Amino acid sequence: MPDLRTWDDDPLAAFTAFVATPEFASTSRRLGEPEPEAISKKSAEIYIFMFRKFTAWLAGQNRRFSQVEERDLVRFISQLRRRGEQNSGITERYLRLLERCYSYLQIAPNPATSATKLATDNHYLAQNVGTEALDPEQVAAFVAALPPLDPPGANRAGRLPKAWKRRRDHAVQATLLFGGLKVAEAIGLHLGEVEDSFSPLPLRLKINPEDKHATSYEHDTIVHSYGADALRYWLIERLAEDSKGQRLLKGDLVFPGDAEGKPMSKVTLWRQVKATFARAGIDVNRSGGRTLRNTFATQQLKEHGRTKDDVRGYLGLALERSADIYVTAKPRKKKSNEAL
């Protein structure tokens, strides 16, 4: 029987060791093999990312892993959904992952199994809102509401151009909308991943998983239309040098968080996108990067004649069926009391 003490002392380390074994694969209901093989390294990284979020929450609750009850798990998934981080499908994956762990540890009754039933019975697992995308009118409104692109003007000796962060915020949001990047991919985008081209064509990006989310895959994509123009405009300022030939903005991130080149915060970017939605008067269920990514995908399918396989490649999706949701994506209908 597995040693519960190791899971209580350092649950993340215990899980990291467990997820790489055939025993973890055997806990999947979908696997029928008598001796399943261990899962891939990439899949393990995704599971570890999910489990790390749970253990961080668990530490804040001062609870041991083996002592968790169904009510604890319901609180965990409820706080995730209140923060807008999870839809119902992903929430259930969290519970299923924990269910597999407690099954392996032979803890009965399994708190994750009970939590799933409790959450369903009490409507904690709300229905998914569907794949939401902006229509052309809303896209135009979003672009018009982006942070201002006031020209930097003459550079002040020894100082950065005035309001450079506003122009960065303008460009990164336009890149999300017209390039379909995940927030983590935009934050971790390196200068070397942007095609060196100033022609009036879409900008090509070669996305490398380095410095990005654990679920990012290596893939090529494009930034089209206004997004390409905004990104090119920003790159001119991003690559500007001082009188000594040194770049004013350090590092090699396209959208640095500060002058020293540190990454932007995900929370900062999320707040910036949310503020743009508010200024544009666009009422969506998820006023964040996901809706912008959805919009890029539907634009490619419905306005640019791309295939589902094209879109899967642009978004860096691992499975062919993952692009199916964008075929039926619909703009959010206006409420009757919304301003026209």
C-alpha positions in Angstrom: 0.0 0.0 0.0 1.4 3.5 -0.8 2.8 5.5 2.1 0.3 8.3 3.0 3.0 10.1 4.9 5.0 10.9 1.8 1.8 12.4 0.2 1.1 14.4 3.4 4.7 15.6 3.8 5.2 16.7 0.1 2.2 16.0 -2.0 3.6 17.6 -5.1 6.8 15.5 -5.0 4.7 12.4 -4.3 2.4 13.1 -7.3 5.3 14.0 -9.6 6.8 10.5 -8.9 3.4 8.8 -9.2 2.3 10.4 -12.5 5.4 9.0 -14.4 4.5 5.4 -13.5 2.3 2.8 -15.2 0.3 2.8 -11.9 -1.0 6.3 -12.7 -2.0 5.2 -16.2 -3.9 2.2 -14.8 -6.2 4.6 -12.8 -7.7 5.9 -16.1 -11.2 4.5 -16.7 -10.6 4.8 -20.4 -7.6 2.4 -20.5 -8.4 -1.3 -20.8 -4.9 -2.7 -21.1 -3.9 -5.0 -18.3 -0.5 -3.4 -18.1 -0.8 0.1 -19.5 2.4 2.1 -20.2 3.3 5.3 -18.5 1.9 8.5 -20.0 4.0 10.8 -22.1 6.2 13.5 -20.6 4.1 16.2 -22.1 0.9 14.8 -20.5 2.7 14.4 -17.2 3.7 18.1 -17.3 0.1 19.1 -17.7 -1.1 17.0 -14.8 1.7 18.3 -12.6 0.7 21.8 -13.5 -2.9 21.1 -12.4 -1.8 19.3 -9.2 0.5 22.1 -8.3 -2.4 24.5 -8.2 -4.3 22.2 -5.9 -1.4 21.7 -3.5 -0.8 25.5 -3.3 -4.5 25.9 -2.3 -4.2 23.0 0.1 -1.2 24.6 1.9 -3.2 27.8 2.3 -6.0 25.8 4.0 -3.4 24.0 6.3 -4.8 20.6 5.3 -3.0 17.4 4.8 -3.6 15.6 1.5 -4.9 12.4 3.2 -7.3 14.4 5.3 -9.1 16.2 2.5 -12.9 15.8 2.5 -15.5 16.3 -0.2 -16.4 19.8 1.2 -12.7 20.9 0.8 -12.7 19.9 -2.9 -16.0 21.7 -3.5 -14.5 24.8 -2.0 -11.4 24.4 -4.2 -13.3 24.1 -7.5 -15.8 26.8 -6.4 -13.0 29.4 -5.8 -11.5 28.5 -9.2 -14.8 29.1 -11.0 -15.4 32.4 -9.0 -12.1 33.6 -10.4 -13.1 32.7 -13.9 -10.3 30.2 -14.3 -12.3 27.0 -15.1 -15.2 25.9 -17.2 -17.2 22.9 -16.2 -15.2 20.5 -18.4 -11.9 21.5 -16.9 -13.3 21.6 -13.4 -14.4 18.0 -13.8 -10.9 17.1 -15.0 -9.5 18.5 -11.8 -11.8 16.3 -9.7 -11.1 13.3 -11.9 -7.4 13.7 -11.5 -7.8 13.9 -7.7 -10.1 10.9 -7.8 -7.4 8.9 -9.4 -4.9 9.9 -6.7 -7.2 8.9 -3.8 -8.1 5.7 -5.6 -4.4 4.8 -5.9 -4.0 5.6 -2.1 -7.0 3.4 -1.3 -8.7 6.1 0.6 -12.4 5.3 1.0 -14.8 6.8 0.6 -13.0 8.7 -2.2 -13.5 12.4 -1.4 -13.2 13.4 -5.1 -15.9 11.0 -6.1 -18.2 12.3 -3.4 -17.3 15.9 -4.3 -18.2 15.4 -8.0 -21.7 14.1 -7.0 -22.1 16.9 -4.4 -21.1 19.6 -6.8 -23.4 18.2 -9.6 -26.4 17.8 -7.2 -26.0 21.4 -5.9 -25.2 22.9 -9.4 -21.7 24.0 -8.5 -20.7 22.5 -11.8 -22.6 25.1 -13.9 -23.2 24.4 -17.6 -20.5 25.6 -19.9 -21.3 28.8 -21.6 -20.1 27.6 -25.0 -17.4 28.9 -27.3 -17.9 32.6 -27.5 -16.4 34.8 -30.2 -16.7 38.5 -31.3 -18.5 39.4 -34.5 -16.9 41.9 -36.9 -18.7 44.9 -35.3 -17.4 43.9 -31.9 -13.9 43.4 -33.2 -14.0 46.9 -34.5 -15.2 48.2 -31.2 -12.5 46.3 -29.3 -9.8 47.7 -31.5 -11.2 51.2 -31.1 -11.1 50.8 -27.3 -7.5 49.6 -27.1 -5.1 51.7 -25.0 -4.0 54.9 -27.0 -1.2 54.8 -29.5 0.2 58.2 -28.8 3.4 58.6 -30.7 6.5 58.4 -28.4 7.9 61.7 -29.6 11.6 62.6 -29.2 13.4 60.4 -26.7 14.3 62.1 -23.5 18.0 61.6 -22.6 18.5 58.6 -20.4 14.8 58.0 -20.1 12.3 55.6 -21.7 9.7 57.1 -24.2 6.7 58.4 -22.4 3.7 56.0 -22.1 5.6 53.1 -23.7 3.6 50.6 -21.6 0.3 51.8 -23.2 1.6 51.1 -26.7 2.9 47.7 -25.5 -0.6 47.0 -24.1 -2.2 48.0 -27.3 0.1 45.7 -29.3 -0.2 42.7 -27.1 -4.0 42.8 -27.1 -4.1 43.2 -30.8 -1.8 40.3 -31.1 -4.1 38.1 -29.0 -7.1 39.1 -31.1 -5.5 38.7 -34.5 -3.0 36.0 -33.7 -4.9 33.6 -31.5 -2.1 33.3 -28.9 -2.7 32.1 -25.4 -2.0 34.7 -22.8 1.1 32.8 -21.6 2.3 32.5 -25.2 2.0 36.3 -25.7 3.8 37.0 -22.3 6.5 34.5 -23.2 6.9 35.6 -26.8 10.6 36.1 -27.8 11.8 38.5 -30.4 13.4 35.5 -32.2 10.0 34.0 -32.6 8.7 36.8 -34.8 9.4 36.7 -38.5 11.6 39.6 -39.6 9.3 41.1 -42.1 7.8 44.5 -42.6 5.8 43.7 -45.8 2.0 44.3 -45.8 1.4 40.6 -45.2 0.5 38.7 -42.0 3.4 38.4 -39.6 4.5 34.8 -39.0 5.4 33.6 -35.5 7.3 30.4 -34.6 6.0 29.6 -31.2 8.4 27.7 -28.9 7.1 26.3 -25.6 10.0 27.9 -23.7 8.9 30.4 -21.1 5.2 29.6 -21.8 2.4 27.5 -20.4 2.9 23.8 -19.9 0.2 23.1 -22.5 1.9 25.1 -25.2 3.2 23.1 -28.2 5.7 24.2 -30.8 3.9 25.5 -33.8 3.8 28.2 -36.4 1.0 30.8 -36.6 0.2 34.2 -38.1 -0.8 37.6 -36.9 -3.1 39.1 -39.5 -4.9 42.3 -40.4 -4.7 45.1 -37.8 -2.8 42.9 -35.4 0.1 42.6 -37.8 0.2 46.4 -38.2 0.0 47.0 -34.4 2.8 44.5 -33.7 5.1 45.9 -36.4 4.5 49.4 -35.0 5.4 48.2 -31.5 8.5 46.4 -32.7 10.0 49.6 -34.1 9.8 51.1 -30.6 10.7 47.8 -28.9 14.0 47.5 -30.8 14.9 51.2 -30.5 18.4 51.9 -29.2 20.1 54.7 -27.3 23.0 56.8 -28.4 25.4 54.0 -27.3 23.7 51.4 -29.4 22.0 49.7 -26.4 18.3 48.8 -26.5 16.2 51.0 -24.3 14.1 48.0 -23.3 16.3 45.1 -22.1 15.8 41.4 -22.6 14.4 39.6 -25.6 10.7 39.4 -24.8 8.4 41.1 -27.3 6.2 42.4 -24.6 8.4 43.0 -21.5 6.8 43.8 -18.1 9.4 46.5 -17.3 12.4 48.2 -18.8 14.7 45.5 -17.5 12.9 42.9 -19.6 11.1 40.9 -16.9 7.9 39.1 -18.1 4.5 40.8 -17.8 2.2 39.4 -15.1 -0.8 37.3 -16.4 -3.0 39.2 -14.0 -1.9 42.5 -15.4 -2.7 41.4 -19.0 -6.0 39.9 -18.0 -7.0 43.2 -16.3 -5.9 45.2 -19.4 -8.1 43.0 -21.7 -11.0 43.2 -19.3 -10.7 47.0 -19.3 -10.7 47.1 -23.1 -13.9 45.0 -23.2 -15.5 47.4 -20.7 -14.5 50.5 -22.7 -15.8 48.9 -25.9 -19.1 48.2 -24.2 -18.9 44.5 -25.2 -20.7 42.2 -22.8 -19.3 38.7 -22.9 -19.2 35.9 -20.4 -15.5 35.7 -20.5 -13.8 39.1 -21.0 -10.3 37.7 -21.3 -7.8 36.2 -23.7 -9.9 33.1 -24.4 -12.6 35.0 -26.2 -10.0 36.8 -28.3 -8.4 33.4 -29.2 -11.8 32.1 -30.1 -12.4 35.1 -32.3 -9.1 34.5 -34.2 -10.1 30.9 -34.8 -13.6 31.7 -36.1 -12.2 34.5 -38.3 -9.8 32.1 -39.9 -12.6 29.5 -40.6 -15.4 31.8 -41.6 -13.8 34.9 -43.1 -10.5 33.7 -44.4 -11.5 30.2 -45.7 -9.1 28.2 -43.6 -9.7 24.6 -42.8 -10.0 23.1 -39.4 -6.6 21.6 -39.8 -5.2 25.0 -40.6 -6.7 26.4 -37.4 -5.5 23.5 -35.3 -2.0 24.2 -36.6 -2.3 28.0 -35.9 -3.5 27.4 -32.4 -1.0 24.7 -31.6 -3.7 22.2 -30.7 -2.6 18.6 -30.1 -5.8 16.8 -31.3 -7.6 17.2 -34.6 -11.0 17.3 -32.9 -9.9 20.2 -30.7 -10.7 22.6 -33.6 -14.3 21.4 -33.9 -15.6 23.8 -31.3 -14.8 26.8 -33.4 -17.0 25.7 -36.3 -20.1 26.3 -34.2 -18.8 29.2 -32.2 -21.2 32.1 -32.2 -21.0 35.8 -31.3 -22.7 36.6 -28.0 -26.2 37.9 -28.6 -27.0 41.3 -27.2 -29.3 41.6 -24.3 -32.5 43.4 -24.8 -31.5 46.2 -22.5 -28.0 46.7 -24.0 -27.2 49.9 -25.8 -27.4 49.6 -29.6 
